[in-house]
Amino acid sequence: MSVRYGMAIDLELCTCCHSCAIACKVEHGTPKGIYWSKVLVTESGKFPATKMTFLPTLCMHCQDAPCLHVCPTGATYKRKDGIVLVDYDKCMGCRYCELACPYDARVFIEELKAYQPDGILTPYEERLFKKHQLGVEEKCKFCVERIDNGQEPTCVQTCPSYARFFGDLNDPNSEVSRYIAQKRGRQLLSHLGTDPSVFYVG
């Protein structure tokens, strides 16, 4: 059986520290305002009985990915290991994938905005901004370069509360598969039939 990479996120362990989002930005050098990984924070209830809920989100790398089906140029494609990627050179910027994604995981690059108020790029930004192209769609790619080198995605490695697990979903003995089975992991918006490769527990 082929490998299918996936992730489990334990919502009970997540402290909403945003380390995952920051680590992702540092790893990939995404421009100001562009997040491939983020933590959604919601508040429910009435004072004084209120509750904060944290939901870390990223591309779900769906097995039946809506973004792949609507892409008119073949820019969105899926590897044999289940990772969904974007070929920026083929992307025409139609943004169909952004509309089709039910997880709000796609971002359109309109400008490469610097972090400094004066707009001057730092040496770090100058180097990493070269990875990005204007007028295309971007998203989380499970840190595919790290995976191909035998490493975990940077959000998994960085999480200080060890709330993320990564590995082969097709291997029942992998850490991520056992964690999902033991904790009864669930997929976000599973009723849509997209079969995400990211599971949530807790």
ABEGO torsion letter per residue (X at the ends): XBBBBBBBBBAAABAGAGAAAAAAAAAAGBBBGBBABBBBBBBBEBOABBBBBBBBBBBAGBABBAAAAABAAGABBBBAAGBBBBBAAABAGAGAAAAABAAGABBBBABBBBABAAGBBBAAAAAAAAABBBGBBBBBAGGAAAAAAGBBBAAAAABAAGABBBEBAABAABAAAAAAAAAGBBBBGAAAGAGBABBBBX
